[in-house]
């Protein structure tokens, strides 16, 4: 993986500044030392240990309905912050609406979930921030052997044209702007380990253009913010839709309007999100996706309460094929989903040598989904966990997922215990 856009910026920045200086302006030519100071390399390693009950999937043993991913929720048995599941069943016919998998089945196993490396360029003299994140995910497939992936997860430049305003414009591949769960997609930022049951629709990276504006209202200790983007794919995770090219030629628009109240010891944040544009898992501009969401967060004396709701609809594609990582072979069926999550955590500070904070937490997820012509599926999940902050750069987490099939599929033995050690540099 080559960081050629970043390399061009690093080479071009001093040359452009030198040209301005030669023209008699106040241009500044940074020295080699100042360029080096502007570049930082960060990252983390996420090592896990997980055990799923049953065979690690959500497929009932005697259920012959097809496609299998229309009849169950294959995302339920997540084992890490990426949402990778314990297993998928390669013998069942599916239509491609599947997560990534670590392929451990019902066996306990150590996992190297993610090796993440970040490169940042933030010169003090320019209103520019350049960021790239590359991730390595060692995986094994029972049918294909080594299935390790390298992913350029983010690569963007962010500009702040007005020093007196909190206004930025970003171009490249960046996080979603829908809702709030995308804020803690990475393992070193997330309270807990696994994403919610609706995270697959809101936490994907997007390629395109976005703008952010925040207005301070100091008289009432408040702020308003607007985050808006035009991208190839919208906000779904990359296992569901391609990110790096628009298959329809039309952008997907996404926006979130937020309000926050900041008092001493108390914070309240509220937001509303919307999305509209062509589905990027097929080739027709006429097949639209639309979504609406609401989110809220409260923090008070170490207590963290957060929740999110989403409602999403996909039109059926008039073209009898869609694109996935395996090729244009699947139908793009009409689809509806509503769901949400609520989570409560309590951070307890500690002063014991290595241990600096302990945070127990619990989350409840609910999802209702239906592909056109198939039985609606209702599921929920209770997640219980504990997170320990060690020193300033180590998180130790343990979590139990209790999955339930409420309607549309028989109850399956598909609970998960998972743990994670995240070391940040």
C-alpha positions in Angstrom: 0.0 0.0 0.0 1.5 3.3 -1.1 0.8 6.7 0.4 1.4 8.5 -2.9 -1.1 11.4 -2.3 0.5 12.1 1.1 4.0 11.9 -0.4 3.1 14.5 -3.0 1.8 16.8 -0.3 4.9 16.4 1.7 7.0 17.2 -1.4 4.9 20.0 -2.7 4.3 22.0 0.5 7.8 23.4 0.9 8.0 24.1 -2.8 4.8 26.1 -2.8 5.8 28.0 0.2 9.2 28.8 -1.3 7.5 30.1 -4.5 5.4 32.5 -2.4 8.5 33.8 -0.5 10.3 34.5 -3.8 7.3 36.6 -5.0 7.9 38.9 -2.0 4.9 37.8 0.1 4.9 36.6 3.7 5.2 33.0 2.6 7.0 30.6 4.9 9.4 27.9 3.8 9.3 25.1 6.5 12.7 23.6 7.5 13.3 19.9 7.5 12.9 19.8 11.3 9.5 21.5 11.2 8.2 19.1 8.5 9.3 16.2 10.7 7.5 17.7 13.7 4.3 17.9 11.7 4.3 14.2 10.9 3.2 11.7 13.5 2.7 7.9 13.3 0.2 6.4 15.7 -1.8 3.1 15.9 -2.9 0.2 18.0 -2.9 -3.5 18.2 -6.1 -5.4 19.2 -5.6 -8.9 20.4 -8.7 -10.9 21.4 -9.9 -14.2 22.8 -13.4 -15.3 21.9 -15.8 -18.3 22.2 -19.2 -18.5 20.5 -21.8 -21.1 21.5 -23.3 -23.5 19.0 -21.5 -23.5 15.7 -20.7 -19.8 15.8 -23.4 -18.9 13.3 -27.1 -17.9 13.6 -28.3 -20.5 11.1 -30.8 -23.1 12.6 -29.6 -26.6 12.0 -32.8 -27.8 10.1 -33.7 -24.5 8.5 -33.6 -24.9 4.7 -35.0 -21.5 3.8 -33.1 -19.7 1.0 -31.3 -17.4 0.7 -30.1 -18.1 4.2 -29.0 -14.5 5.0 -32.6 -13.4 4.4 -33.9 -15.7 7.1 -31.5 -15.0 10.0 -29.2 -12.3 11.1 -25.6 -13.5 10.2 -24.1 -10.4 12.0 -25.3 -11.5 15.4 -22.3 -13.5 16.6 -19.8 -10.6 16.5 -16.5 -11.1 18.3 -14.6 -7.8 17.8 -14.9 -4.1 17.2 -15.0 -4.6 13.4 -18.1 -6.7 13.7 -16.4 -9.8 12.4 -18.5 -12.9 13.4 -17.3 -16.2 14.8 -18.4 -18.1 11.7 -20.4 -18.3 8.5 -21.7 -21.5 6.8 -20.2 -21.7 3.3 -22.5 -24.6 2.4 -25.7 -22.5 2.5 -26.8 -20.4 -0.4 -26.8 -16.7 0.5 -27.4 -13.4 -1.4 -24.3 -11.7 -0.2 -25.6 -9.6 2.8 -22.9 -11.0 5.0 -20.3 -9.8 7.5 -16.6 -10.7 7.6 -15.7 -13.7 9.7 -12.8 -14.9 11.8 -13.8 -18.6 11.0 -13.5 -20.0 14.5 -16.9 -21.7 14.6 -17.8 -22.7 18.2 -14.2 -23.1 19.2 -12.4 -20.8 21.7 -9.5 -19.0 20.0 -7.0 -16.2 20.4 -7.4 -13.6 17.6 -5.3 -10.8 16.3 -8.2 -8.7 15.4 -6.5 -5.6 14.0 -3.1 -4.1 13.6 -3.8 -0.4 12.8 -1.2 2.2 11.7 -2.0 5.9 11.3 0.0 8.6 9.5 -0.9 12.2 10.4 0.5 15.4 8.8 -0.6 18.6 10.6 1.8 21.6 10.0 1.3 24.5 12.4 1.6 27.0 9.6 -1.0 25.6 7.2 -4.8 25.1 7.6 -4.3 21.5 6.6 -4.6 18.1 8.2 -3.8 14.9 6.2 -4.7 11.5 7.7 -4.3 7.9 6.5 -5.1 4.7 8.4 -4.0 1.3 7.1 -5.2 -1.9 8.9 -3.9 -5.5 8.8 -6.4 -8.2 9.7 -4.9 -11.7 9.9 -7.6 -14.3 9.2 -8.0 -18.0 8.4 -10.6 -19.6 6.2 -11.4 -23.3 6.6 -12.1 -23.5 2.8 -9.3 -21.2 1.5 -6.5 -21.2 4.1 -5.0 -17.8 4.8 -7.5 -15.0 4.3 -5.5 -12.0 5.7 -6.7 -8.6 4.5 -5.0 -5.2 4.2 -7.4 -2.3 4.1 -6.8 1.4 3.5 -9.6 2.3 5.9 -9.2 6.1 5.8 -7.2 8.6 3.6 -8.3 12.2 3.5 -7.2 15.8 3.7 -9.1 18.3 5.9 -9.0 22.1 5.3 -9.9 24.8 7.8 -10.1 27.9 5.5 -11.3 30.4 8.2 -9.2 30.7 11.4 -12.0 32.5 13.2 -14.7 29.8 12.4 -15.0 26.1 13.3 -15.5 25.1 9.7 -13.7 22.3 7.9 -13.9 20.7 4.5 -12.6 17.1 4.0 -12.0 15.2 0.8 -11.0 11.5 0.5 -12.1 8.4 2.4 -13.4 9.2 5.9 -15.9 8.1 8.6 -19.6 8.2 8.3 -21.5 11.3 9.4 -24.7 9.5 10.3 -25.6 9.1 14.0 -23.0 8.7 16.8 -21.7 5.1 16.8 -19.1 5.8 14.1 -17.3 8.0 16.7 -16.1 4.8 18.4 -15.7 2.4 15.5 -12.0 1.8 16.4 -11.1 -0.6 19.2 -9.0 1.9 21.0 -11.9 4.4 21.1 -14.9 2.2 21.8 -16.5 1.6 25.2 -16.8 -2.1 25.0 -15.9 -4.5 22.1 -18.6 -5.3 19.7 -20.8 -2.9 17.5 -24.5 -2.7 17.8 -27.0 -4.7 15.6 -27.6 -1.5 13.5 -23.9 -0.5 13.2 -23.7 -2.2 9.8 -25.9 0.6 8.4 -24.2 3.7 10.0 -20.5 3.1 10.7 -19.0 2.4 7.2 -16.3 4.6 5.7 -17.3 6.8 2.7 -15.4 8.2 -0.2 -16.2 11.7 -1.3 -16.5 15.2 0.1 -17.8 16.4 3.5 -18.1 19.6 5.4 -18.4 20.4 9.2 -19.6 23.6 10.9 -20.0 24.3 14.6 -21.5 27.4 16.1 -20.8 28.2 19.7 -23.6 29.8 21.8 -21.7 30.8 25.0 -24.5 32.7 26.5 -26.5 29.5 27.0 -23.5 27.1 27.3 -24.5 25.4 24.1 -23.4 24.6 20.5 -25.0 23.7 17.2 -23.2 21.6 14.6 -23.9 20.5 11.0 -22.0 17.6 9.4 -22.8 16.9 5.7 -21.3 14.6 3.0 -21.7 13.6 -0.6 -20.1 10.2 -1.1 -20.1 7.1 -3.4 -21.7 4.7 -1.0 -23.5 6.2 1.9 -22.8 4.9 5.4 -22.8 1.1 5.3 -19.9 -1.1 6.1 -17.6 -2.2 3.3 -18.7 -5.9 3.5 -22.2 -4.8 2.2 -21.4 -2.1 -0.4 -18.3 -1.1 -2.4 -16.7 2.2 -1.3 -14.0 3.0 -3.8 -16.2 3.6 -6.9 -19.7 4.8 -7.6 -21.6 2.1 -9.5 -24.5 4.4 -10.4 -22.7 7.7 -11.1 -24.8 9.5 -8.5 -23.6 10.6 -5.0 -25.3 9.7 -1.8 -26.1 12.7 0.5 -25.8 12.3 4.3 -26.2 14.9 7.0 -26.5 15.2 10.8 -27.7 18.3 12.8 -26.6 18.3 16.4 -27.2 20.3 19.6 -25.1 20.1 22.7 -25.4 21.6 26.2 -22.1 21.8 28.2 -22.3 22.5 31.9 -19.8 21.9 34.6 -20.0 18.1 35.3 -23.0 17.6 32.9 -23.2 17.2 29.1 -26.2 16.6 27.0 -26.0 16.0 23.2 -28.8 15.5 20.7 -28.7 14.8 17.0 -30.8 14.0 14.0 -29.5 12.3 10.8 -30.7 11.7 7.2 -29.5 9.9 4.1 -30.7 9.8 0.5 -29.2 8.6 -2.8 -28.8 5.6 -5.1 -27.9 2.2 -3.7 -24.3 1.5 -4.4 -24.7 -2.3 -4.3 -26.2 -2.3 -7.8 -26.0 -0.2 -11.0 -29.3 1.6 -11.4 -29.7 5.2 -10.3 -33.4 4.5 -9.9 -33.0 2.2 -6.9 -32.7 4.6 -4.0 -31.7 4.2 -0.3 -33.1 6.5 2.3 -32.6 6.6 6.1 -33.5 8.7 9.1 -31.9 8.6 12.6 -31.9 10.2 16.0 -29.3 10.0 18.8 -28.7 11.3 22.3 -25.9 11.2 24.9 -25.8 12.3 28.5 -22.7 12.4 30.8 -22.9 13.1 34.5 -20.4 12.3 37.2 -18.9 9.3 35.4 -22.2 8.0 34.1 -22.5 7.6 30.4 -26.0 7.1 28.8 -26.2 7.0 25.0 -28.7 5.7 22.4 -29.5 5.7 18.8 -32.4 4.9 16.5 -32.4 4.4 12.7 -35.0 3.6 10.0 -33.8 2.7 6.6 -35.4 1.7 3.3 -33.9 0.3 0.0 -35.8 0.3 -3.2 -35.7 -2.9 -5.3 -33.2 -2.6 -8.2 -34.8 -2.8 -11.7 -31.5 -4.4 -12.8 -31.4 -8.1 -12.0 -27.9 -8.1 -10.5 -26.0 -6.3 -7.8 -22.3 -6.0 -7.0 -20.5 -7.6 -4.0 -17.0 -8.6 -3.4 -17.7 -11.9 -5.2 -19.1 -10.4 -8.4 -22.3 -9.2 -10.0 -24.4 -12.3 -9.2 -27.0 -11.4 -6.5 -30.4 -9.7 -6.6 -30.8 -6.3 -5.0 -34.0 -6.9 -3.2 -36.1 -4.2 -1.6 -35.2 -4.0 2.1 -36.5 -2.3 5.2 -35.0 -2.1 8.7 -35.7 -0.2 11.9 -33.7 -0.6 15.1 -31.6 1.0 17.7 -29.6 0.6 20.9 -29.2 2.1 24.3 -26.1 1.8 26.5 -25.3 2.7 30.1 -21.7 2.9 31.5 -20.2 4.1 34.7 -16.5 5.1 34.7 -14.9 4.7 38.1 -11.5 6.4 38.5 -8.7 4.5 40.2 -5.3 5.7 41.4 -3.8 2.2 41.8 -0.4 2.1 40.0 -1.3 0.5 36.6 -5.1 0.7 36.9 -6.5 4.2 36.2 -10.3 3.5 35.5 -12.9 0.7 35.6 -16.0 1.0 33.5 -18.9 -1.6 33.8 -21.4 -1.2 31.0 -24.6 -2.7 29.5 -26.2 -2.3 26.1 -29.5 -3.4 24.6 -30.0 -3.6 20.9 -33.1 -4.2 18.9 -33.5 -4.8 15.1 -36.5 -5.4 12.8 -35.5 -6.2 9.2 -37.3 -7.6 6.1 -36.4 -8.3 2.6 -39.3 -7.9 0.2 -41.3 -11.2 -0.1 -39.6 -12.8 2.9 -40.7 -13.2 6.5 -39.8 -10.2 8.8 -37.1 -10.9 11.3 -37.0 -9.5 14.8 -33.9 -9.9 17.0 -32.5 -8.3 20.1 -29.3 -8.5 22.1 -28.2 -7.8 25.7 -24.5 -7.0 26.0 -22.7 -6.9 29.4 -19.1 -5.9 29.8 -16.3 -4.5 31.8 -13.5 -2.3 30.6 -10.2 -1.6 32.5 -8.0 1.4 31.6 -4.3 0.4 32.3 -1.7 3.2 32.3 -2.7 5.6 29.6 -2.5 3.4 26.5 -3.9 0.0 27.3 -7.5 -1.2 27.5 -8.5 -4.6 28.7 -12.1 -5.6 28.0 -14.4 -8.5 28.5 -18.0 -8.9 27.1 -20.9 -11.3 26.9 -23.5 -11.1 24.1 -26.9 -12.7 24.7 -28.6 -12.9 21.3 -32.3 -13.6 20.9 -34.5 -14.4 17.9 -37.9 -12.9 18.7 -39.8 -13.5 15.5 -39.2 -14.9 12.0 -36.6 -17.5 13.0 -36.3 -20.1 15.7 -34.2 -19.4 18.7 -30.6 -20.4 18.1 -27.7 -21.1 20.4 -25.6 -18.2 19.3 -24.3 -16.3 22.3 -20.8 -15.0 22.4 -18.1 -14.4 25.0 -15.3 -12.2 23.8 -12.4 -10.2 25.2 -9.9 -7.7 23.9 -6.5 -6.2 24.8 -6.0 -3.0 23.0 -2.5 -1.4 23.1 -2.1 2.1 21.6 1.0 3.9 20.6 
